């Protein structure tokens, strides 16, 4: 019998139960529900609503139920519509009528909201840890890259030479913003809804502040209606994961491009590439392609859930059951993508000779030539026009730009040094830029950033 069956004159229709049941996917909330239920029982005991020996029996039954679930020996029954009712049913089997007191002062509304917050807190913490590991890998590969350089691109057209380390760290800083967002979401979601009841609180002398403290949450809800209706934390997590997925997609796209023969910048390790069922010569970047492809799936989860939320009146509505599947899948897909891309980036090879050959095209120092003129009191707009005309003449007449520079009255032989491989890059000195000194400092700051992130993560991992 369902928890609400006493109100109805007839049993629920099988088709209705099949449509509304969530056990097939919400069973992954089991450990979180057990944790929240134990804290709830302790709160009932502190409030004098249940006796201490009753609380001990209920906690022991909950712990045993949790062990059965984690060991895979828990026997689900046809009437278990969700993981929460399944756990309560098992507790009642273990302790008899005393099990009926487990739900005292609690609704499935605040119960489910609490379990989902605990689950999300755990999963977001795990994802943040995986992002930090990918950042560590990018930092290591940047250090290994030394002074190797490649073309930087805008509009996917070669723009200026930049250090490979600088390029890798560009991805690293973007992932750092992802970590920041995940931590901010953790701060906001870490609020306990227990004690809100169905929507209006309870006439019983509950102790929600003490329950929140036991769950290592920063506090309890301020408004019981908002507590059971709020799924902002799910939407925020989906956004965080979607944007993280977009950043993973961008990294994947570059691996796809750079590993082509046309670019030839990256060589994939055999363990992180696939072959073709028909074309024997192929070595395909499937990991990078799937990282790129799954971003659309993550964006879809966010858009779909926001559409679910947009028309809901206060407070709880069954529509909110639709929060779990997109959240669960988003967590799963991002976790898989982070692990796979970290493996790919740890093992891939960089063809620095091919990179540098592409970056040594004389036209890629056009901006540096213009700045050379600026340093000699030529306005930038005039310098831009002079250099642009030289590049056009070089292309149209098929004359090396060095010859044109040598003959031009604004340049002469002194400017020819800028065309030497790596010279223009080494001249860049602005903070945060791609010059060697700036990148060396950036690597130090990025390493410090990672350690700061790791320290923040440790505080959440202990909760």
C-alpha positions, 0 to 999 in steps of 0.5 A, a space after each residue: 500500500 502506498 503512503 497516501 493510499 488511505 485517502 483513496 477508496 480503491 487501489 491506484 490503477 496500474 497504468 497510473 502507478 507505471 506513469 508516476 513511479 520513479 524507482 527506476 531512476 531515483 534509487 541512486 538517492 538511496 544513500 542520501 535518503 538514509 543519511 537524511 533519515 538518520 538525521 531526521 530521527 536524531 532530530 525527533 529524539 532531541 525534540 522528545 517526539 520519539 524515545 531514545 531507544 526508539 531512535 536507536 532502533 530506527 537508526 539501526 534499521 536505516 543503517 541495515 537497510 543502507 547496507 542491503 542497498 549498497 551490497 545489492 541484496 535489498 529486495 524491492 517490492 512491486 508497491 515501491 513507487 520510489 526509493 524513499 517509500 522502499 526504504 521506509 517499507 523495509 524499516 517497518 519490516 525490520 522494526 514493526 510498528 515503530 517504523 511508522 514513526 519514521 515519517 513523523 514531522 516529515 513529508 515526502 516533499 521535504 524528504 526528497 528535496 533534502 536527499 536530492 540536495 545531499 546527492 547533488 552536493 556529493 556529485 558536484 564535489 566529485 565533478 569539481 575534483 575531476 576538473 581540477 585533475 584535468 587542470 593539473 594535467 594541462 599545467 603539466 603539459 604546459 610545463 613540458 612544452 617549454 618554449 614550443 610555439 604554434 599559431 594562435 587563431 582567430 576566426 580559425 585563421 592564423 593570427 599570431 605565434 603564441 607559446 603552446 603553454 599559453 594555449 593549454 593554460 587558456 583552457 585551464 583558466 576556463 576550467 577554473 571558472 567552471 570550478 568557481 561556479 561549482 563551488 558557488 552552487 555548492 554554497 547555495 544548495 547546502 541548505 536543509 529543507 527538513 522541517 518544512 513538511 509538505 509546505 507549511 512546517 509542523 505543529 510538532 516541536 521539530 529542531 530543523 537547525 540541529 538536523 541541518 548541522 548534523 547534515 553539515 549544511 550551513 543552515 535550514 530553510 527560511 520559508 517552508 513554501 520555498 523550501 519544498 518548491 525550490 529546484 534552483 540548485 538543480 537548474 544551477 547545477 545543470 547550467 554549471 555542467 552545461 557550460 563545463 561541457 561547452 568548454 570540454 567541447 571546445 577542447 575536443 574540437 581543437 583535438 579533432 582539428 589539430 590531430 588531422 593531417 591538415 594540421 598535424 599538431 597532435 598525435 593521439 595515443 593508441 589507447 585513446 583513439 579508435 580505428 575504422 571498421 573499413 579503413 585500415 589507415 584510420 586513427 580517429 579522435 572519438 573521445 574528442 568528438 564525443 566530448 564535443 557531441 555531448 555538449 548538446 545533450 547537456 544544453 538540452 537537459 538545462 533547457 528542458 528543465 527550465 521549461 519544466 520550472 517556468 509555469 509551476 505555481 507554489 509550492 510543490 508539484 509532481 512536475 518536479 519529479 522531472 528534476 532527477 533524470 536530467 541531473 543524473 545524466 548530466 552528472 554521468 556524462 560530464 564525469 565520463 567526459 572529464 576522465 576520458 579527456 584527462 586521459 587523452 590530454 595526458 598521453 597525446 603527443 605534440 608535433 612541435 616542429 609542425 606547430 612552429 613551422 606553421 607559426 613561422 609564416 612572416 605574415 603572422 608578425 604583421 601586428 608586431 611590425 605595426 607595433 615596431 612602427 608605433 614604438 617609433 612614433 607612428 600612429 597605430 592606424 597609420 602603421 596598420 595601413 602600412 603593414 596591411 599594404 605590404 602584406 597585400 603586395 606580398 600576396 599579390 606579387 608573390 614577393 617575400 615580405 622580407 624583401 618589401 620590408 628591406 626596401 620600404 623607407 619606414 622599415 629597412 634592415 632593422 625590422 627584418 629581425 622581427 621575421 626571425 623564428 620566435 623573435 616577435 613572440 619573445 618580445 611580448 612582455 604584457 602581463 597575461 600575454 604570450 611572451 615567455 616571461 609572462 607565461 612563466 609567471 602565469 604558470 606560477 599563478 595557475 599552479 597557485 590557483 589549482 592548490 587554492 581550488 584543491 583546498 576549497 574542495 577538501 572542505 567540501 569533501 569532508 562534509 
